[in-house]
Amino acid sequence: MSSEFSFIHCADLHLGGRFSGIMDRDRTLGKRLTQCTLDSFSRIVDAALERGVDFMVISGDVYDSENPLPSTRAWFVRELERFGGPCFICRGNHDSYTPWDSAIPYPSNVHEFGTEPESIQLECGAEVVGVSFSKPHETSNLASLLRGSSDWFTVACVHCDVGSVSEGDVYAPCEVHDLRGRGVQYWALGHIHKRQVLSEEPCIVYPGNIQGRNPKEVGEKGAYLVSVHNQTIMSMEFLPTQGAVWHDLVVDISGKGLQDLVSEISGHVKGGDVVRITTIGCGILDGMLRSQTSDVMTTLSQSIGCTVDSIQVRSSPDIDLDERAGIDDVVGRSIAVARSTAGSGREAILNAILSHPVASVHGEFYRSMTDEELEGMVDDALMTLLQYMGVGR
């Protein structure tokens, strides 16, 4: 079948996300990110209208929970009406059920796939097949239920994990070989928040989520615009639509002052971005970063025009720790004890912490920490002690 059309593929909108963890430490940032998620989808609709796409596919997790606010659902309905073209949605683990389906129905241009495989053929020459989660933790291989029709360019819409690509718990698992030989030219996947193309023949695509939600979800976020001619994909263009880009920067403070830090970070971020900074090396900034962390974060945010979400201080004072450890005084012995403790293994570190009556009350929290986190805590304690004692060159 001769055909020429284009479509947009997005997923993991997580509309109405409350960003509870971020809200706890920075309510202003949490509210901004909640709005950024909505704004990002609006930009996707804008792009679809500007480019004249034929249809849109949304591969699950439209909402952030199974019980979204009615205002969020109503807003999404208005955006779908504004788009106006055919839109296909499958449900994922976050929205396998929502209570407002009949009270706030989707407009007539929207088809939401049910829990049994469905196929819709469009006048432009495309076929869209899909299936939704039947429960939050779907364990069935949903992708294996989908198949394309001959003489059609088939787009398959499903929320799933493919192979070892996972966000943690496994949902609707399948393998790449399950997606081959099924008459599908483009697998429009959802669930994985990192944008990636797993295969080109057939095209197996995770567009990622549309707005980074935490420091682990760095970089641009958005949707794919796919152009097709005579059942062949001619182009796949990523459309960045996020309201704020997350950055996770590692900065060496050796030989640097605060203005040097501002200049270095400014080279990586733009106004409105959100950044987590990890400092390494040794230098005069270490003491300031440890004792005046909040003020430094404010200074950096105001100077650069971004939001510094956190600073992880992994640097050290302006001293040679190896050389200083060899001197038999309180500083040298402190360094030696800390290094010995950090290298003593998980149980030894936990025993040392939990021997303190106050810390023992929070034993479950400390036991939940990784080996790296426990060793880092020992290192932080040493660096804070050295800073308190005014140790330097």
PLY file of the C-alpha trace (Angstrom):
ply
format ascii 1.0
element vertex 393
property float x
property float y
property float z
element edge 392
property int vertex1
property int vertex2
end_header
0.00 0.00 0.00
1.42 3.36 -1.07
1.45 5.75 1.86
3.03 8.89 3.19
2.32 10.11 6.71
3.89 11.16 9.99
3.11 10.52 13.64
4.31 11.50 17.09
5.29 8.92 19.69
5.50 9.90 23.35
5.13 8.04 26.64
5.34 8.34 30.41
3.72 11.74 30.69
3.15 11.26 34.43
0.71 14.14 34.45
-0.21 15.35 37.93
3.03 14.08 39.45
3.36 15.55 42.91
7.16 15.29 43.15
6.71 14.56 46.86
10.39 13.99 47.62
11.39 17.28 45.99
8.42 19.09 47.57
9.75 18.12 51.01
12.98 20.04 50.49
12.00 22.68 47.90
8.29 23.32 47.45
8.87 25.97 44.78
10.90 23.55 42.62
8.36 20.75 43.16
5.47 22.95 42.00
7.51 24.16 39.01
8.29 20.61 37.89
4.63 19.62 38.21
3.75 22.48 35.84
6.70 21.65 33.55
5.21 18.20 32.93
1.95 19.75 31.74
3.75 22.36 29.67
5.86 19.67 28.00
2.78 17.84 26.71
1.31 21.13 25.51
4.49 21.67 23.47
4.11 18.18 21.99
0.59 19.11 20.85
1.94 22.41 19.50
4.58 20.53 17.49
2.00 18.05 16.17
-0.19 20.90 14.92
2.71 22.86 13.43
4.11 19.82 11.62
0.73 18.54 10.49
1.19 15.02 11.83
-1.45 12.43 10.99
-1.78 10.79 14.41
-0.26 10.47 17.88
0.64 7.44 19.99
0.98 7.64 23.80
2.49 4.48 25.26
1.27 4.40 28.85
1.62 6.13 32.21
-0.36 9.15 31.11
-0.95 9.95 34.77
1.34 9.62 37.74
-1.15 7.60 39.77
-4.32 5.57 39.30
-6.25 8.36 41.02
-5.34 11.58 39.20
-6.95 14.86 40.15
-10.11 15.53 38.10
-8.56 18.85 37.06
-5.57 16.98 35.57
-7.81 14.62 33.62
-9.97 17.54 32.39
-6.87 19.47 31.30
-5.55 16.46 29.37
-8.91 16.03 27.62
-8.78 19.67 26.48
-5.27 19.18 25.07
-6.39 16.06 23.18
-9.32 18.00 21.75
-6.93 20.77 20.72
-4.80 18.23 18.84
-7.91 16.96 17.06
-6.25 14.13 15.11
-6.40 10.42 15.89
-4.68 9.66 19.18
-3.98 6.18 20.54
-3.29 5.45 24.21
-2.41 2.30 26.10
-2.41 2.07 29.89
0.67 1.25 31.95
1.51 0.45 35.54
0.71 3.94 36.86
-2.66 4.26 35.14
-3.97 0.71 34.65
-7.21 2.03 36.16
-8.48 5.58 36.61
-11.81 6.52 38.24
-12.84 9.34 35.90
-13.22 7.37 32.65
-17.00 7.84 32.39
-17.22 11.12 34.31
-14.58 12.85 32.16
-14.44 10.81 28.94
-11.80 11.23 26.28
-12.88 13.06 23.10
-13.97 11.13 20.01
-10.55 11.46 18.33
-8.97 9.32 21.08
-8.86 5.53 21.16
-7.71 3.92 24.39
-6.71 0.28 23.97
-8.35 -2.30 26.20
-6.80 -5.30 27.90
-7.23 -7.45 24.79
-5.23 -6.73 21.59
-6.89 -4.30 19.18
-6.11 -3.04 15.68
-7.17 0.28 14.12
-6.48 1.04 10.44
-6.26 4.65 9.27
-6.91 6.25 5.90
-3.33 7.53 5.74
-2.10 3.93 5.36
-1.07 3.24 8.94
-2.32 0.56 11.28
-2.04 1.01 15.05
-2.25 -2.05 17.29
-2.09 -2.00 21.06
-3.01 -3.46 24.42
-3.24 -2.06 27.96
-2.27 -3.27 31.41
-5.05 -5.13 33.24
-3.47 -4.48 36.65
-0.72 -2.25 38.07
1.92 -4.98 38.15
1.34 -6.67 34.80
3.51 -9.77 34.38
2.15 -11.04 31.05
4.16 -10.69 27.85
1.74 -8.22 26.29
3.98 -7.49 23.29
3.72 -11.12 22.17
-0.04 -10.62 21.73
0.40 -7.93 19.07
0.79 -8.54 15.35
0.57 -6.35 12.25
-1.43 -6.87 9.08
0.20 -7.37 5.70
0.21 -4.38 3.32
0.01 -1.92 6.23
2.67 0.04 8.09
1.98 -1.12 11.64
2.72 0.80 14.82
2.46 -1.26 18.01
1.66 0.60 21.24
2.58 -1.16 24.49
4.04 -0.38 27.93
6.70 -2.94 28.83
10.23 -3.95 29.76
12.42 -5.36 26.98
15.19 -7.71 28.07
17.49 -6.22 30.69
16.18 -2.69 30.04
14.26 -2.01 33.25
13.40 0.69 35.79
13.60 -1.79 38.68
10.58 -4.07 39.13
9.80 -5.88 35.87
6.53 -5.07 34.08
5.06 -6.89 31.05
8.49 -8.39 30.24
9.52 -9.42 26.74
12.68 -9.86 24.66
13.75 -8.20 21.44
13.23 -11.48 19.57
9.56 -11.40 20.68
9.15 -8.19 18.66
10.67 -9.45 15.42
8.75 -11.18 12.65
5.37 -9.93 13.83
4.56 -7.64 10.93
5.23 -4.53 13.03
7.49 -1.84 11.58
7.54 0.49 14.60
7.25 -0.59 18.24
6.08 2.45 20.21
7.11 1.47 23.72
6.67 3.09 27.10
7.83 2.58 30.71
11.57 3.25 30.44
12.31 6.90 31.14
15.62 6.95 29.28
15.28 7.65 25.55
16.73 4.82 23.45
16.34 2.95 20.17
16.78 -0.78 20.77
16.55 -1.84 17.12
16.17 -0.28 13.68
14.61 -3.27 11.88
12.01 -3.38 13.18
12.23 0.01 14.88
11.94 -0.54 18.66
11.79 2.78 20.48
11.53 4.14 24.01
11.02 7.91 23.71
11.65 8.36 27.44
9.46 10.51 29.66
8.53 14.06 28.72
9.98 15.81 31.79
12.90 14.71 33.96
11.66 13.89 37.45
14.88 13.63 39.48
18.68 13.98 39.17
18.93 10.52 37.57
16.77 11.60 34.61
19.22 13.97 33.00
19.17 15.60 29.58
16.49 16.64 27.13
13.06 15.01 27.28
10.22 14.96 24.78
8.83 12.92 21.88
9.72 11.40 18.50
8.33 12.68 15.20
8.40 9.78 12.72
7.96 10.26 8.97
6.97 7.30 6.75
6.93 6.91 2.95
5.78 3.71 1.23
6.03 1.71 4.47
9.60 2.86 5.05
10.68 5.11 7.90
12.33 8.10 6.27
13.24 10.02 9.44
12.97 9.97 13.22
13.34 13.40 14.79
13.52 13.85 18.53
11.54 16.89 19.71
12.78 18.23 23.08
9.82 19.73 24.94
10.82 19.63 28.62
10.42 22.70 30.79
13.57 22.05 32.80
16.64 19.92 32.07
18.22 18.00 34.93
22.03 17.89 35.13
24.25 15.74 37.33
27.65 17.44 37.35
30.92 16.33 38.90
33.16 19.33 39.60
36.82 19.25 40.70
37.39 22.10 43.17
41.18 21.82 43.18
42.72 25.28 42.91
39.35 26.98 42.43
37.45 29.75 44.17
33.69 30.28 44.25
33.64 32.37 41.05
35.57 29.62 39.25
32.85 27.20 40.36
30.16 29.55 38.98
31.98 29.83 35.64
32.45 26.07 35.26
28.83 25.20 36.04
27.57 28.02 33.78
29.26 26.27 30.86
27.03 23.23 31.28
23.58 24.55 32.23
21.02 27.07 31.03
18.64 29.33 32.89
15.78 27.36 34.39
17.68 24.06 34.47
18.03 21.96 37.62
21.44 20.68 38.69
22.89 18.32 41.27
26.57 18.96 41.94
29.11 16.49 43.27
32.46 18.00 44.25
35.74 16.09 44.09
39.40 16.98 44.47
40.83 19.04 47.32
40.84 22.77 47.84
39.95 25.79 49.90
36.28 25.56 48.86
35.77 22.30 50.74
35.26 23.91 54.14
32.77 26.44 52.76
30.85 23.73 50.93
30.50 21.69 54.11
29.70 24.45 56.60
27.69 26.80 54.36
26.10 24.39 51.88
22.71 26.10 51.73
24.19 29.56 51.19
26.52 28.28 48.46
23.55 26.62 46.70
21.64 29.92 46.80
24.65 31.86 45.51
25.19 29.46 42.62
21.48 29.43 41.72
21.27 33.22 41.67
24.54 33.68 39.78
23.76 31.12 37.08
19.97 31.46 36.87
19.37 27.75 37.45
18.19 25.74 40.46
20.89 23.91 42.42
18.92 21.01 43.88
21.74 19.58 45.99
25.48 19.54 46.54
27.15 16.24 47.37
30.51 17.10 48.91
32.98 14.37 48.01
35.99 16.69 47.99
38.48 17.13 50.82
40.33 19.99 52.54
43.37 21.52 50.90
45.81 18.97 52.31
47.63 15.87 51.17
45.72 13.20 53.12
48.31 10.49 52.47
51.13 12.69 53.73
49.11 13.98 56.70
48.11 10.44 57.71
51.78 9.64 58.26
52.17 12.22 61.03
51.55 10.81 64.50
49.19 13.44 65.91
45.44 13.73 66.37
44.90 14.63 62.72
47.00 11.76 61.41
45.36 9.28 63.77
41.87 10.55 62.78
42.64 9.95 59.11
44.02 6.48 59.85
41.00 5.46 61.95
38.53 6.72 59.33
40.32 4.87 56.53
40.48 1.71 58.58
36.76 1.93 59.39
35.75 2.65 55.78
37.70 -0.38 54.62
36.53 -2.73 57.36
33.42 -3.90 55.52
29.70 -3.36 55.78
29.03 -5.14 59.08
31.91 -3.47 60.88
30.72 -0.01 59.78
27.15 -0.78 60.83
28.32 -2.09 64.22
30.31 1.09 64.78
27.32 3.29 63.91
24.69 1.32 65.80
26.79 1.11 68.95
25.69 4.70 69.56
22.35 4.70 71.45
20.80 7.50 69.31
21.87 5.94 65.99
20.65 2.51 67.06
17.06 3.81 67.07
17.39 4.30 63.28
18.96 0.92 62.60
16.57 0.09 59.75
17.58 3.25 57.89
21.31 2.56 58.18
20.89 -1.09 57.16
19.06 0.06 54.00
22.13 2.02 52.86
24.42 0.60 50.19
28.05 -0.26 50.91
29.10 2.82 48.95
26.77 5.06 50.96
28.09 3.70 54.27
31.70 4.21 53.23
30.83 7.69 51.99
29.30 8.54 55.36
32.56 7.59 57.09
34.46 9.77 54.65
32.05 12.67 55.21
32.54 12.36 58.97
36.31 12.59 58.56
36.16 15.60 56.25
33.75 17.42 58.55
36.07 16.73 61.49
39.09 18.05 59.57
37.13 21.15 58.59
36.09 21.68 62.22
39.70 21.39 63.35
40.75 23.93 60.69
43.15 21.55 59.01
44.75 22.92 55.85
48.04 23.47 54.14
0 1
1 2
2 3
3 4
4 5
5 6
6 7
7 8
8 9
9 10
10 11
11 12
12 13
13 14
14 15
15 16
16 17
17 18
18 19
19 20
20 21
21 22
22 23
23 24
24 25
25 26
26 27
27 28
28 29
29 30
30 31
31 32
32 33
33 34
34 35
35 36
36 37
37 38
38 39
39 40
40 41
41 42
42 43
43 44
44 45
45 46
46 47
47 48
48 49
49 50
50 51
51 52
52 53
53 54
54 55
55 56
56 57
57 58
58 59
59 60
60 61
61 62
62 63
63 64
64 65
65 66
66 67
67 68
68 69
69 70
70 71
71 72
72 73
73 74
74 75
75 76
76 77
77 78
78 79
79 80
80 81
81 82
82 83
83 84
84 85
85 86
86 87
87 88
88 89
89 90
90 91
91 92
92 93
93 94
94 95
95 96
96 97
97 98
98 99
99 100
100 101
101 102
102 103
103 104
104 105
105 106
106 107
107 108
108 109
109 110
110 111
111 112
112 113
113 114
114 115
115 116
116 117
117 118
118 119
119 120
120 121
121 122
122 123
123 124
124 125
125 126
126 127
127 128
128 129
129 130
130 131
131 132
132 133
133 134
134 135
135 136
136 137
137 138
138 139
139 140
140 141
141 142
142 143
143 144
144 145
145 146
146 147
147 148
148 149
149 150
150 151
151 152
152 153
153 154
154 155
155 156
156 157
157 158
158 159
159 160
160 161
161 162
162 163
163 164
164 165
165 166
166 167
167 168
168 169
169 170
170 171
171 172
172 173
173 174
174 175
175 176
176 177
177 178
178 179
179 180
180 181
181 182
182 183
183 184
184 185
185 186
186 187
187 188
188 189
189 190
190 191
191 192
192 193
193 194
194 195
195 196
196 197
197 198
198 199
199 200
200 201
201 202
202 203
203 204
204 205
205 206
206 207
207 208
208 209
209 210
210 211
211 212
212 213
213 214
214 215
215 216
216 217
217 218
218 219
219 220
220 221
221 222
222 223
223 224
224 225
225 226
226 227
227 228
228 229
229 230
230 231
231 232
232 233
233 234
234 235
235 236
236 237
237 238
238 239
239 240
240 241
241 242
242 243
243 244
244 245
245 246
246 247
247 248
248 249
249 250
250 251
251 252
252 253
253 254
254 255
255 256
256 257
257 258
258 259
259 260
260 261
261 262
262 263
263 264
264 265
265 266
266 267
267 268
268 269
269 270
270 271
271 272
272 273
273 274
274 275
275 276
276 277
277 278
278 279
279 280
280 281
281 282
282 283
283 284
284 285
285 286
286 287
287 288
288 289
289 290
290 291
291 292
292 293
293 294
294 295
295 296
296 297
297 298
298 299
299 300
300 301
301 302
302 303
303 304
304 305
305 306
306 307
307 308
308 309
309 310
310 311
311 312
312 313
313 314
314 315
315 316
316 317
317 318
318 319
319 320
320 321
321 322
322 323
323 324
324 325
325 326
326 327
327 328
328 329
329 330
330 331
331 332
332 333
333 334
334 335
335 336
336 337
337 338
338 339
339 340
340 341
341 342
342 343
343 344
344 345
345 346
346 347
347 348
348 349
349 350
350 351
351 352
352 353
353 354
354 355
355 356
356 357
357 358
358 359
359 360
360 361
361 362
362 363
363 364
364 365
365 366
366 367
367 368
368 369
369 370
370 371
371 372
372 373
373 374
374 375
375 376
376 377
377 378
378 379
379 380
380 381
381 382
382 383
383 384
384 385
385 386
386 387
387 388
388 389
389 390
390 391
391 392
